[in-house]
Amino acid sequence: MILFLLVLIFGAQNVGLVDIHFLRWRFEIPRSVLISIVLLVGVFIGWSARTLGDVFKCKPKNS
């Protein structure tokens, strides 16, 4: 419940629009949406890096 309240406060304080320019595209989105997207992309990259690290981890050979 406390986390939900903090998310609501965060969203209410970051309602201003932000201009995004990417290549030839330009659009506006609320700042809270932009921060949430960046957070989700960061979590996905971290999860992917950890998973790939586990897959390619060198296993010691038994002698």
Secondary structure, DSSP 8 states (H G I E B T S, - for coil): -HHHHHHHHHHHH---EEEEEETTEEEEEEHHHHHHHHHHHHHHHHHHHHHHHHHT-------
